[in-house]
Amino acid sequence: MNKKFCRTVLAIVIVLVACAQSFALEKVGTTSMQLLKLPLGVRGLGMANAFVAAAEGAESVWWNPGALTTVEKNHVQIAQINLPADIQCNALSYARPWGKYGAMSVHVINLFTNDMPVRTWEAPEGTGEYFNAYDFVIGGSYAQRLTDKFSLGGNLRYLRSGLENESYDGFSVDLGTVYHTGLRSLVLGMAIQNLGPEVKYSGQFADYREAGLNSEPVPGMENFEGASLPTMFRLGVSFDMLQMLEVEHNESHSTLFAIEMDHPNDNKERLNFGGEYGYQETLFLRAGGKFGYDEESFSLGFGLRFDVMNEYTLDFDYGYAHWGRITSAGDGFMDQPHRFAVAFAW
């Protein structure tokens, strides 16, 4: 069994690496609504985003809506994300089981910047006015267990983005599946995210590109161009390492391991590895590595779970993603790309 499992995992890794290296076309900066690319699930981020086959609970809506069928109680999670350039992002998801009809969820995401000074050709130091930018998403999810091993789910989202006086609206769809192979704890997960039509800002903008270098350039007025959504295809596996290797161990210990290949429509393929060690379903330590990224390289995280009156559970999760040159050691602690989440199940 051990040899068979090792060969299976090795074959999966080879296939994923080959896929990740076979496509090198980069189309960075060609998509809209970058909020949809953020890893909003803090537990999954601690495992380097290798979570499409390991997602559980209310966090599933961020990784694979097909995993919503793991929800056994009402479950709500609130996440707060720090980003460079004083950008903040908050996410809330609520999920509940729906008996024989499966499971459902609603979720909200809000990203916003601090006020920034308006600068023009005539007033490069600022006009005294300020503007900001924001992205807002609200969505609903549904998942159903089609067999005892196979689940299917989806997200439907309304999107809105604003920049000063301009804005656009749109919608997106996610689809995800989870397959429990029956080979001990081996799970396959697949999701395609952010399917939807192009979006573009309404109105026009002042185009100085052809205005020349005169002291008082006269810009032309141009319409905004449309851009596609950042579609992502995820494929991965997860398993408990000790169970798969048939190693005798105390049930107080768990060793989740996951591998995932991501195929974005605006960048090259990426490969993620992550693991989580759990002790007595109370303390969780997470780490993972990323390959194929320009700056990101590894992630770390931990989680704490508290039983309340043997009926409710309270979870606290922390995650850190290393972004290389995007953040520096000289920045303050809260300027680093930290993620925090609190979840409650009842």
C-alpha positions as MATLAB code, in Angstrom:
seq = 'MNKKFCRTVLAIVIVLVACAQSFALEKVGTTSMQLLKLPLGVRGLGMANAFVAAAEGAESVWWNPGALTTVEKNHVQIAQINLPADIQCNALSYARPWGKYGAMSVHVINLFTNDMPVRTWEAPEGTGEYFNAYDFVIGGSYAQRLTDKFSLGGNLRYLRSGLENESYDGFSVDLGTVYHTGLRSLVLGMAIQNLGPEVKYSGQFADYREAGLNSEPVPGMENFEGASLPTMFRLGVSFDMLQMLEVEHNESHSTLFAIEMDHPNDNKERLNFGGEYGYQETLFLRAGGKFGYDEESFSLGFGLRFDVMNEYTLDFDYGYAHWGRITSAGDGFMDQPHRFAVAFAW';
ca = [
       0.000    0.000    0.000;
       2.806    2.415    0.910;
       4.589    1.844   -2.397;
       1.352    2.183   -4.362;
       0.525    5.439   -2.613;
       4.019    6.873   -3.147;
       3.859    6.014   -6.848;
       0.422    7.649   -7.115;
       1.561   10.858   -5.433;
       4.754   10.957   -7.509;
       2.758   10.552  -10.728;
       0.395   13.355   -9.718;
       3.305   15.677   -8.900;
       5.017   14.923  -12.232;
       1.816   15.606  -14.183;
       1.149   18.863  -12.343;
       4.731   20.074  -12.750;
       4.639   19.218  -16.464;
       1.391   21.131  -16.853;
       2.791   24.086  -14.954;
       5.880   24.224  -17.179;
       4.154   23.595  -20.511;
       2.440   26.979  -20.637;
       4.619   30.066  -20.261;
       2.494   32.712  -21.943;
       2.041   35.656  -19.609;
      -0.763   38.184  -20.012;
      -0.225   40.194  -16.855;
      -2.374   43.283  -16.492;
      -5.034   42.281  -19.024;
      -7.887   41.453  -16.632;
     -10.205   43.473  -14.418;
     -11.553   43.081  -10.872;
      -8.267   42.006   -9.284;
     -10.093   41.517   -5.994;
     -11.294   38.162   -7.345;
      -7.691   36.910   -7.440;
      -7.060   37.420   -3.730;
      -6.877   34.294   -1.536;
      -9.547   35.246    0.999;
      -9.525   32.016    2.999;
      -6.966   32.367    5.795;
      -6.577   28.653    6.474;
      -5.943   27.942    2.802;
      -3.536   30.848    2.504;
      -1.436   29.364    5.321;
      -1.114   26.262    3.125;
       0.129   28.338    0.161;
      -3.272   28.351   -1.600;
      -3.167   24.558   -2.102;
      -6.739   24.235   -0.882;
      -9.100   23.367   -3.722;
      -9.227   19.740   -2.531;
      -8.997   20.527    1.189;
     -11.564   23.314    1.642;
     -14.171   22.967    4.383;
     -16.975   24.973    5.931;
     -17.826   28.577    5.127;
     -14.308   29.130    3.766;
     -15.150   26.810    0.856;
     -16.786   29.629   -1.116;
     -13.361   31.228   -1.644;
     -11.687   28.047   -2.946;
     -14.184   25.439   -4.133;
     -17.959   25.808   -3.683;
     -18.327   22.060   -4.181;
     -16.844   21.596   -0.700;
     -19.783   23.382    0.943;
     -21.312   19.955    1.514;
     -18.849   19.575    4.417;
     -20.931   22.094    6.400;
     -22.740   20.309    9.233;
     -23.795   23.359   11.286;
     -24.431   27.033   10.768;
     -20.989   28.468   10.117;
     -19.899   32.101    9.761;
     -16.403   33.416    9.092;
     -15.070   36.976    9.039;
     -11.637   37.676    7.513;
      -9.508   40.819    7.483;
      -6.678   41.168    4.976;
      -3.820   43.676    4.901;
      -2.470   44.584    1.462;
       0.350   46.892    0.306;
      -0.290   50.604   -0.359;
      -2.718   50.892    2.587;
      -5.342   48.764    0.843;
      -7.732   46.877    3.107;
     -10.017   43.972    2.332;
     -12.738   42.423    4.481;
     -14.663   39.244    3.690;
     -17.643   37.578    5.352;
     -19.144   34.204    4.524;
     -22.055   32.375    6.090;
     -22.907   28.756    5.287;
     -25.534   26.331    6.520;
     -26.638   22.776    5.724;
     -29.951   22.381    3.917;
     -30.802   18.778    4.702;
     -31.329   16.560    1.681;
     -31.108   19.639   -0.565;
     -27.392   20.129    0.132;
     -25.847   23.302    1.544;
     -26.036   27.017    0.831;
     -24.025   30.142    1.565;
     -24.009   33.922    1.206;
     -20.853   36.016    1.194;
     -19.684   39.625    0.924;
     -16.284   41.102    0.017;
     -15.270   44.754    0.344;
     -11.909   46.173   -0.759;
     -11.060   49.860   -0.419;
      -8.173   52.331   -0.415;
      -7.454   55.315    1.785;
      -8.173   58.769    0.365;
      -5.574   59.849   -2.217;
      -4.908   63.424   -3.463;
      -6.166   64.409   -6.909;
      -3.196   65.474   -9.061;
      -3.477   67.127  -12.469;
      -1.089   68.495  -15.081;
      -1.727   71.981  -13.750;
      -1.509   70.971  -10.055;
       0.993   68.094   -9.757;
       1.222   68.566   -5.973;
      -2.521   68.162   -5.597;
      -5.675   70.176   -6.151;
      -6.880   69.896   -2.564;
      -9.418   67.265   -3.574;
      -9.260   63.571   -2.746;
     -10.523   60.349   -4.276;
     -10.504   56.643   -3.478;
     -11.142   53.304   -5.128;
     -13.218   50.340   -4.058;
     -14.385   46.889   -5.139;
     -17.514   45.243   -3.773;
     -18.818   41.695   -4.236;
     -21.931   39.989   -2.912;
     -22.780   36.415   -3.783;
     -24.698   33.273   -3.077;
     -23.580   29.643   -3.191;
     -25.186   26.234   -3.428;
     -23.727   22.724   -3.281;
     -25.181   19.238   -3.448;
     -23.737   15.798   -2.774;
     -24.637   13.860   -5.937;
     -23.260   10.589   -4.559;
     -21.620    9.598   -1.298;
     -18.259   10.459   -2.902;
     -18.963   13.268   -5.369;
     -20.123   16.841   -4.668;
     -20.864   19.729   -7.019;
     -21.328   23.396   -6.156;
     -21.344   26.914   -7.548;
     -21.125   30.612   -6.700;
     -23.079   33.413   -8.365;
     -21.768   36.918   -7.654;
     -22.645   40.535   -8.318;
     -19.554   42.718   -8.865;
     -19.097   46.458   -8.548;
     -15.935   48.535   -8.844;
     -15.488   52.266   -8.422;
     -12.655   54.721   -9.108;
     -13.346   58.376   -8.290;
     -16.493   59.228  -10.283;
     -16.475   56.168  -12.541;
     -17.791   52.676  -11.835;
     -18.848   49.439  -13.469;
     -21.090   46.492  -12.615;
     -20.857   42.860  -13.607;
     -21.406   39.297  -12.487;
     -19.359   36.123  -12.232;
     -19.895   32.391  -11.773;
     -17.723   29.767  -10.043;
     -18.099   25.996  -10.350;
     -16.396   23.388   -8.198;
     -16.345   19.651   -7.580;
     -14.983   17.400   -4.841;
     -14.398   13.666   -5.250;
     -13.575   11.375   -2.325;
     -11.741    8.543   -4.027;
     -12.263    5.916   -1.339;
      -8.493    5.417   -1.218;
      -8.260    6.150    2.491;
      -8.237    9.958    2.809;
      -7.352   10.882   -0.792;
      -9.572   13.683   -2.151;
      -9.585   15.261   -5.623;
     -10.776   18.830   -6.062;
     -11.385   20.973   -9.120;
     -12.786   24.473   -9.578;
     -13.107   27.100  -12.280;
     -13.567   30.598  -10.934;
     -14.634   34.016  -12.192;
     -16.460   33.121  -15.376;
     -18.338   36.101  -16.749;
     -18.564   38.811  -19.413;
     -16.110   41.674  -19.867;
     -16.581   44.773  -17.740;
     -15.583   48.402  -18.321;
     -15.952   51.767  -16.662;
     -18.691   54.056  -17.929;
     -17.965   57.541  -19.254;
     -14.673   58.850  -20.654;
     -11.219   59.783  -19.433;
      -8.747   62.536  -20.346;
      -6.057   60.993  -22.566;
      -2.781   62.968  -22.444;
      -0.808   60.493  -24.555;
      -1.220   62.553  -27.746;
      -1.372   65.949  -26.053;
       2.263   66.858  -26.699;
       4.676   68.611  -24.352;
       3.199   72.118  -24.502;
       2.855   74.126  -21.308;
      -0.908   73.697  -21.538;
      -1.527   70.340  -23.216;
      -5.001   69.634  -24.507;
      -6.039   66.047  -23.810;
      -8.415   64.046  -25.898;
     -11.436   62.297  -24.414;
     -11.457   58.541  -24.811;
     -13.850   55.762  -23.860;
     -12.681   53.141  -21.405;
     -11.838   49.750  -22.860;
     -13.385   46.551  -21.568;
     -11.413   43.827  -19.806;
     -12.166   40.201  -19.039;
     -12.481   38.788  -15.533;
      -9.476   36.941  -14.027;
     -10.647   33.396  -14.727;
      -8.800   30.695  -12.786;
      -8.790   26.902  -13.145;
      -7.719   24.950  -10.038;
      -6.904   21.250   -9.829;
      -5.555   19.522   -6.757;
      -5.422   16.625   -4.331;
      -5.356   16.400   -0.544;
      -4.862   13.606    1.973;
      -3.876   12.870    5.551;
      -0.273   11.751    5.278;
      -0.295    9.398    8.274;
      -3.481    7.672    7.127;
      -2.315    7.273    3.555;
       1.014    5.771    4.604;
      -0.762    3.496    7.099;
       1.450    4.757    9.903;
       0.232    3.895   13.370;
      -0.477    7.124   15.213;
      -2.483    8.632   17.995;
      -5.831   10.022   16.791;
      -4.874   13.291   18.480;
      -2.595   14.023   15.516;
      -3.574   14.916   11.950;
      -1.266   15.641    9.014;
      -3.104   17.190    6.068;
      -1.089   17.584    2.862;
      -2.240   19.158   -0.413;
      -0.932   19.764   -3.936;
      -2.568   22.132   -6.412;
      -1.987   23.419   -9.928;
      -3.529   26.777  -10.895;
      -4.097   27.975  -14.461;
      -4.982   31.722  -14.607;
      -6.007   33.396  -17.842;
      -3.650   36.334  -17.252;
      -0.430   34.644  -16.154;
       1.575   31.431  -16.368;
       0.672   28.231  -14.547;
       1.529   27.892  -10.880;
       2.121   24.997   -8.520;
       1.359   25.090   -4.797;
       2.211   22.686   -1.976;
       0.867   22.979    1.556;
       0.533   21.109    4.804;
      -1.274   21.382    8.118;
      -0.416   19.632   11.370;
      -3.261   19.405   13.879;
      -3.070   18.484   17.544;
      -6.243   17.363   19.338;
      -8.389   19.396   16.919;
      -7.290   22.460   18.910;
      -3.936   23.684   17.585;
      -3.064   23.797   13.876;
       0.268   24.714   12.278;
       0.438   25.422    8.540;
       3.081   26.042    5.897;
       3.448   25.820    2.146;
       5.498   26.707   -0.902;
       4.639   28.325   -4.230;
       6.264   27.842   -7.640;
       5.782   29.891  -10.806;
       5.147   33.216   -9.050;
       7.123   36.399   -9.655;
       7.346   37.420   -5.996;
       5.394   35.051   -3.745;
       7.351   32.075   -2.449;
       5.977   30.675    0.817;
       3.165   30.979    3.336;
       2.834   30.296    7.052;
      -0.097   30.161    9.420;
      -1.672   28.742   12.512;
      -5.131   28.163   13.925;
      -6.775   27.761   17.318;
     -10.120   26.047   17.914;
     -12.166   26.304   21.092;
     -15.155   24.178   22.060;
     -17.865   26.201   23.785;
     -20.187   24.175   26.028;
     -19.499   21.099   23.856;
     -21.944   22.488   21.298;
     -20.341   25.477   19.604;
     -16.894   26.001   18.114;
     -14.879   29.194   17.842;
     -11.910   29.338   15.457;
      -9.139   31.887   15.132;
      -6.841   31.665   12.102;
      -3.768   33.628   11.088;
      -1.909   33.513    7.778;
       1.156   35.201    6.326;
       2.098   35.191    2.641;
       5.621   36.283    1.715;
       5.449   38.731   -1.196;
       9.161   39.380   -1.711;
       9.984   42.894   -2.885;
       6.364   44.047   -2.670;
       6.807   44.427    1.077;
      10.033   45.076    2.949;
      11.300   44.343    6.433;
      11.385   48.092    7.084;
       7.599   48.350    6.964;
       5.627   48.258   10.174;
       4.171   44.984   11.434;
       0.641   45.811   10.304;
       1.905   46.856    6.852;
       2.913   43.267    6.126;
       0.485   41.003    4.223;
      -1.158   39.480    7.306;
      -4.522   37.721    7.248;
      -6.779   37.187   10.231;
     -10.055   35.281   10.452;
     -12.573   34.430   13.141;
     -15.199   31.716   12.615;
     -18.104   30.502   14.716;
     -20.193   27.348   14.257;
     -23.449   26.555   16.032;
];
